[in-house]
Amino acid sequence: MDDNRLFKLKVVAMVAVILEEEGGEFIRPSSQRDRGEEWARDHRRVIIGRRNLFRAKSKRSSSR
């Protein structure tokens, strides 16, 4: 493909995306993507070897 044709295809693709986004619809995250209940988060943290939520929340400064 020559450069001019490739450039035109890129411009057409960008314009199509912009026009589609102006429609106002967007994909919402599913309910499965939320963090879950605190006990579930605590359990996952302990499984991977991190501090439980009680200790993490009671810590005075954040680790960096």
Secondary structure, DSSP 8 states (H G I E B T S, - for coil): --HHHHHHHHHHHHHHHHHHHTT-------GGGS---HHHHHHHHHHTT---HHHHHH-SS---
